[in-house]
Amino acid sequence: MKTYAVGGSVRDELLGLPVVDRDWVVVGATPDAMAKLGFRPVGSDFPVFLHPETHEEYALARTERKTGPGYKGFAFHAAPDVTLEEDLRRRDLTINAMARAEDGTLVDPYGGKADLERGVLRHVSEAFAEDPVRILRVARFSARFGFDVAPETMALLRRMVEDGEADHLVPERVWQELARGLGEPKPARFVTVLAQSGALGRVLPEIGALAEGGGLELLLARLDAATAFATPVRFAALTVGLAPQDVRHLCERVNAPGECRDLAELAARERAAAEGAAGLGPEALLALLERTDAFRRPDRLARLLEVCESDLRARRLSRQVPRERIESARKAALEVDAAAIARGQADNVAAAIRTARTARISALLEGS
């Protein structure tokens, strides 16, 4: 029985990156042998065990065979006679198909180290095409490392899309990979790979429609401009240009979490007004603040302005997001004692508060 560190930990170690989690493969073992060593079995699809002390995952070396469509249509075979090379062959990319033996020896049967040095994402075998999630994973790794996709791998991605494999992706996995891809250092590369492979219009049809007709360059520029911001802002920047109902349909289909959905829909409705706030008068400024719920949720307004900043930078416009004007108007409106007005006003309290806030914003603008 031999144990090897495999996958991402070996890759990241060679890249000089910190290793957070380690996965292990055990060759020449059986479930009974693992249990006798104190390992605890987890999962039901194939034999995976937790180390009794470190709680890291140890999987028996296995092969897999395609039995149906999608990423769940596989049958696994784990036995003592499965070799390490056979186990590594079922993995997606050469950079993820390396192992480190207990004595430190690097096991690299498919050229992963050379591809790391060249900055290339290359599939290990034709079995890559059996799992549609790998389309998204290649895009995500390109966004993480800035690596190019090997021509033969890009051709395989296109063939997978043409064969309908991408149509079997379930919403949860699409969102999981999309969110992780958007959170990487180069999120525009995630969309670029999907566009080049033909998967963008199949997986995210609303975004695919935006990219058609020369819109891809602006879409990518918005993502590049949003890299300083959090994932919800990056997602909203991705959807800039979509009508509110299209944003809603996209979010519903991929089951986007509420935070991302809320900001994307808000940007679809209010981006133009926020970007043009320099020309808004007191009443229009107050209306913008009310529509964005800026008095109760200033963080929501701040993220909207980050989306606007990404959009203006991507379009290379000379004007800036009027942050100071909007924030000053918000602070001025908050100076109004709404409770005092409510105590002294029998009817139309909301209208009276709005009038007072408008007057306060007007005085601020006149004095600036």
LINHU-V54472 format. One record per residue. SS is DSSP state (h for helix, s for strand, l for the rest). PSI is psi in radians with two decimals (NA if undefined). NEAR is the number of other ideal C-beta (glycine too) atoms within 10 Angstrom. Layout:
BEGIN
SS_PSI_NEAR / SS_PSI_NEAR
END
This chain:
BEGIN
l_2.21_12 / s_2.54_13 / s_2.41_15 / s_2.41_22 / s_2.39_21 / s_2.86_24 / l_-2.34_21 / h_-0.59_17 / h_-0.67_20 / h_-0.78_26 / h_-0.90_23 / h_-0.60_16 / h_-0.75_16 / h_-0.48_17 / h_-0.11_13 / l_0.37_6 / l_2.70_13 / l_2.43_7 / l_2.05_13 / l_-0.88_8 / l_2.57_10 / l_2.37_19 / s_2.58_16 / s_2.58_20 / s_2.37_22 / s_2.15_24 / s_2.35_19 / l_0.35_16 / l_2.91_22 / l_2.84_15 / h_-0.67_13 / h_-0.70_8 / h_-0.68_14 / h_-0.72_22 / h_-0.67_12 / h_-0.44_9 / l_0.01_14 / l_0.06_11 / l_2.49_20 / s_2.16_12 / s_2.48_12 / s_2.74_12 / l_2.86_11 / l_-0.27_7 / l_-0.72_11 / l_2.84_14 / l_1.86_22 / s_2.44_20 / s_2.63_23 / s_2.32_17 / l_2.41_16 / l_-0.39_10 / l_-0.87_7 / l_-0.34_10 / l_0.31_9 / l_2.74_14 / s_2.30_17 / s_2.08_20 / s_2.47_20 / s_2.48_24 / l_2.38_26 / s_2.81_18 / s_2.95_16 / s_2.69_18 / s_2.34_12 / s_2.24_12 / l_-0.21_10 / l_3.09_10 / l_2.82_13 / l_-3.06_16 / l_-0.09_15 / l_-0.11_12 / l_1.13_13 / s_2.57_17 / s_2.35_12 / s_2.57_14 / s_2.01_13 / s_2.17_19 / l_2.77_13 / l_-0.39_13 / l_-0.03_9 / l_2.20_18 / l_2.87_13 / h_-0.73_19 / h_-0.65_14 / h_-0.71_15 / h_-0.78_23 / h_-0.50_25 / h_-0.45_16 / l_-0.10_21 / l_2.91_21 / l_-1.01_22 / s_2.66_24 / h_-0.60_26 / h_-0.27_30 / h_0.09_19 / l_0.72_28 / l_2.76_28 / s_2.73_25 / s_2.08_19 / s_2.92_13 / l_-0.45_9 / l_0.10_5 / l_-0.09_7 / l_2.32_10 / s_2.22_13 / s_2.00_17 / l_1.24_20 / l_-0.24_16 / l_0.26_21 / l_0.52_16 / h_-0.68_25 / h_-0.73_16 / h_-0.67_13 / h_-0.60_21 / h_-0.80_20 / h_-0.55_10 / h_-0.24_12 / l_0.85_12 / s_2.41_18 / s_2.01_24 / l_2.35_25 / s_2.65_23 / l_-0.82_21 / l_3.04_15 / h_-0.29_8 / h_-0.31_18 / h_-0.69_21 / h_-0.13_17 / h_-0.20_21 / l_1.87_21 / l_-0.42_26 / h_-0.44_20 / h_-0.43_23 / h_-0.83_27 / h_-0.62_23 / h_-0.71_20 / h_-0.76_29 / h_-0.70_31 / h_-0.73_23 / h_-0.58_23 / h_-0.69_24 / h_-0.55_24 / h_-0.84_18 / h_-0.22_19 / l_0.34_12 / l_2.67_21 / s_2.68_16 / s_2.26_24 / l_2.49_18 / h_-0.75_10 / h_-0.52_10 / h_-0.67_23 / h_-0.69_17 / h_-0.66_12 / h_-0.70_21 / h_-0.78_26 / h_-0.69_15 / h_-0.67_13 / h_-0.74_21 / h_-0.78_21 / h_-0.57_12 / l_-0.04_11 / l_0.15_11 / h_-0.64_23 / h_-0.39_23 / h_-0.23_12 / h_0.03_16 / l_2.29_20 / l_2.66_15 / h_-0.70_12 / h_-0.72_10 / h_-0.61_17 / h_-0.85_20 / h_-0.71_18 / h_-0.84_16 / h_-0.63_22 / h_-0.82_26 / h_-0.73_18 / h_-0.70_18 / h_-0.73_27 / h_-0.48_25 / l_-0.07_17 / l_2.91_21 / l_-0.49_10 / l_1.24_17 / h_-0.48_28 / h_-0.51_24 / h_-0.52_25 / h_-0.84_29 / h_-0.64_26 / h_-0.82_21 / h_-0.74_26 / h_-0.69_29 / h_-0.77_20 / h_-0.54_16 / h_-0.19_25 / l_0.03_18 / l_-0.34_24 / h_-0.83_26 / h_-0.35_17 / h_-0.67_19 / h_-0.70_24 / l_1.29_22 / h_-0.59_14 / h_-0.72_20 / h_-0.63_23 / h_-0.68_19 / h_-0.66_15 / h_-0.66_21 / h_-0.39_21 / h_2.72_11 / h_0.53_7 / h_0.11_7 / l_-0.13_14 / h_-0.71_19 / h_-0.75_10 / h_-0.68_16 / h_-0.79_23 / h_-0.65_20 / h_-0.64_18 / h_-0.73_26 / h_-0.72_25 / h_-0.69_16 / h_-0.31_22 / l_0.09_27 / l_-0.30_17 / l_-0.11_10 / l_2.98_16 / l_2.92_15 / h_-0.73_19 / h_-0.65_23 / h_-0.70_25 / h_-0.71_27 / h_-0.76_30 / h_-0.65_30 / h_-0.61_30 / h_-0.59_29 / h_-0.01_28 / l_2.30_23 / l_-0.30_19 / l_2.55_20 / l_2.68_12 / h_-0.69_15 / h_-0.54_11 / h_-0.65_17 / h_-0.76_25 / h_-0.77_17 / h_-0.74_14 / h_-0.84_20 / h_-0.67_21 / h_-0.69_11 / h_-0.67_15 / h_0.08_23 / l_0.83_13 / l_2.45_25 / l_2.78_14 / h_-0.70_9 / h_-0.77_14 / h_-0.73_24 / h_-0.80_21 / h_-0.80_18 / h_-0.71_24 / h_-0.75_25 / h_-0.67_19 / h_-0.77_22 / h_-0.64_28 / h_-0.59_21 / h_-0.68_15 / h_-0.02_19 / h_-0.82_20 / h_-0.72_12 / h_-0.73_17 / h_-0.72_25 / h_-0.51_21 / l_0.33_14 / h_-0.33_21 / h_-0.42_12 / h_0.12_8 / l_2.47_20 / l_-3.12_12 / h_-0.81_20 / h_-0.75_14 / h_-0.64_16 / h_-0.77_26 / h_-0.71_23 / h_-0.70_15 / h_-0.77_21 / h_-0.68_22 / h_-0.75_13 / h_-0.53_13 / l_0.03_23 / l_0.66_13 / l_-0.38_22 / l_-0.63_14 / l_-0.51_7 / l_1.26_12 / h_-0.46_16 / h_-0.58_8 / h_-0.77_17 / h_-0.73_22 / h_-0.70_14 / h_-0.63_22 / h_-0.74_26 / h_-0.53_22 / h_-0.67_24 / h_-0.76_32 / h_-0.72_27 / h_-0.74_21 / h_-0.72_27 / h_-0.80_25 / h_-0.70_18 / h_-0.71_16 / h_-0.62_20 / l_-0.02_14 / l_0.74_9 / l_2.56_10 / l_-0.45_5 / l_2.69_10 / l_2.82_13 / l_2.18_21 / l_1.08_20 / h_-0.83_16 / h_-0.70_11 / h_-0.77_18 / h_-0.78_24 / h_-0.66_16 / h_-0.68_16 / h_-0.68_27 / h_-0.80_20 / h_-0.68_13 / h_-0.75_21 / h_-0.60_25 / h_-0.29_15 / l_-0.32_11 / l_2.30_19 / l_1.55_12 / h_-0.63_17 / h_-0.71_9 / h_-0.70_11 / h_-0.72_17 / h_-0.66_13 / h_-0.57_9 / h_0.09_10 / l_2.06_14 / l_-0.74_7 / l_2.76_6 / l_0.83_10 / h_-0.78_14 / h_-0.74_11 / h_-0.66_10 / h_-0.72_17 / h_-0.73_19 / h_-0.71_19 / h_-0.75_15 / h_-0.71_18 / h_-0.70_26 / h_-0.75_21 / h_-0.67_14 / h_-0.72_19 / h_-0.69_27 / h_-0.74_17 / h_-0.66_12 / h_-0.81_18 / h_-0.64_16 / h_-0.50_8 / h_-0.12_6 / l_NA_8
END
